[in-house]
């Protein structure tokens, strides 16, 4: 088994992120359940803070070139907490794309090296789409 050196706080953060993503998934599957989406958002954000630390979290979200994505992401969380889950999730998704869109080429490269997923991503029709997504995310916004 591969052992990654994580502190206890990072292990708690990883658990919070995974539970948060689980609650978000259930919230979407259960036709945008407000309570599940709100709990998922709060757990996810708390987990990110535990994994990379409060200072790095602040530095990541409040960079000047990422401010638009941050406003949409946190605005979406606020809208979900107020009680409009569909609109909030749309805002969050757009904000997350703006914040994490620069990571897409790295994710695609990692997935292409995975045993089963790599073969699927290199199929003729899918390869064109994945290449386009990876190339579009490299261009500056």
C-alpha positions in Angstrom: 0.0 0.0 0.0 1.3 3.5 -0.9 1.7 5.7 2.2 1.4 9.4 1.8 2.6 11.5 4.7 -0.4 13.4 5.9 -0.7 15.1 9.2 -3.8 14.4 11.4 -5.3 17.7 10.4 -4.8 16.9 6.7 -6.5 13.5 7.2 -9.5 15.2 8.8 -9.5 17.6 5.9 -9.5 14.8 3.4 -12.4 13.2 5.2 -14.3 16.5 5.2 -13.7 17.0 1.5 -14.8 13.5 0.6 -17.9 13.7 2.8 -18.6 17.2 1.3 -18.4 15.9 -2.2 -20.7 13.0 -1.2 -23.3 15.3 0.3 -23.1 17.6 -2.8 -23.6 14.5 -5.1 -26.5 13.3 -3.0 -28.0 16.9 -3.0 -27.8 17.0 -6.8 -29.2 13.5 -7.2 -32.1 14.3 -4.9 -33.2 17.1 -7.1 -31.2 19.9 -5.5 -31.9 19.3 -1.9 -31.1 22.5 0.0 -29.9 20.9 3.2 -27.6 18.4 1.6 -26.1 21.0 -0.7 -25.5 23.4 2.2 -23.8 20.7 4.3 -21.8 19.6 1.4 -20.5 23.1 0.7 -19.6 23.8 4.3 -17.8 20.4 4.7 -15.9 20.9 1.4 -14.7 24.3 2.3 -13.7 23.3 5.8 -11.8 20.3 4.4 -9.9 22.5 1.9 -8.9 24.7 4.8 -7.7 21.8 6.8 -5.8 20.2 4.0 -3.8 23.2 2.8 -4.1 25.4 5.8 -6.0 28.7 6.4 -3.2 31.0 5.0 -2.8 29.1 1.8 -6.5 28.8 1.3 -6.9 32.5 1.7 -4.0 33.1 -0.7 -5.5 30.8 -3.3 -9.0 32.2 -3.3 -8.1 35.9 -3.0 -5.5 36.3 -5.8 -6.4 39.2 -8.0 -6.6 37.2 -11.2 -8.9 34.6 -9.5 -11.2 37.2 -7.8 -14.0 36.7 -10.4 -14.0 33.0 -9.8 -13.9 33.4 -6.1 -16.9 35.8 -6.1 -19.0 33.4 -8.2 -18.0 30.4 -6.1 -18.7 31.9 -2.7 -21.7 33.8 -4.1 -23.1 30.4 -5.2 -22.6 29.0 -1.8 -24.4 31.9 -0.3 -27.3 31.6 -2.7 -27.6 27.8 -1.8 -27.6 28.7 1.9 -30.3 31.4 1.3 -32.5 28.7 -0.4 -32.1 28.8 -4.2 -30.1 25.6 -4.8 -30.3 25.4 -8.6 -29.1 29.0 -9.1 -26.5 28.6 -6.4 -25.1 25.4 -7.9 -24.9 27.0 -11.4 -23.0 30.0 -9.9 -20.7 27.6 -8.0 -20.0 25.5 -11.0 -19.0 28.6 -13.1 -16.8 29.9 -10.2 -15.2 26.5 -9.8 -14.4 26.3 -13.5 -12.8 29.8 -13.3 -10.8 28.9 -10.2 -9.7 25.4 -11.2 -9.8 25.5 -15.0 -6.1 25.9 -15.2 -5.6 22.5 -13.7 -7.5 20.7 -16.5 -4.3 20.0 -18.6 -2.7 18.4 -15.6 -5.8 16.3 -14.8 -6.1 15.2 -18.4 -2.4 14.3 -18.5 -2.7 12.3 -15.3 -5.9 10.5 -16.5 -4.2 9.5 -19.8 -1.6 7.6 -17.9 -4.2 5.7 -15.8 -4.5 2.1 -17.1 -8.2 1.9 -18.1 -9.2 5.5 -18.3 -6.2 6.3 -20.5 -7.3 3.9 -23.1 -10.8 5.3 -23.1 -9.5 8.9 -23.4 -7.4 7.9 -26.4 -10.3 6.5 -28.4 -10.7 8.4 -31.7 -13.8 10.4 -31.0 -13.1 11.0 -27.3 -9.4 12.0 -28.0 -10.5 15.0 -30.1 -12.8 16.3 -27.4 -10.3 15.8 -24.6 -7.5 17.4 -26.7 -9.7 20.4 -27.3 -10.6 20.8 -23.6 -7.0 20.6 -22.6 -5.9 23.1 -25.3 -8.8 25.5 -24.4 -7.9 25.5 -20.8 -4.2 26.4 -21.6 -5.2 29.7 -23.2 -5.4 32.7 -20.8 -8.9 33.8 -19.8 
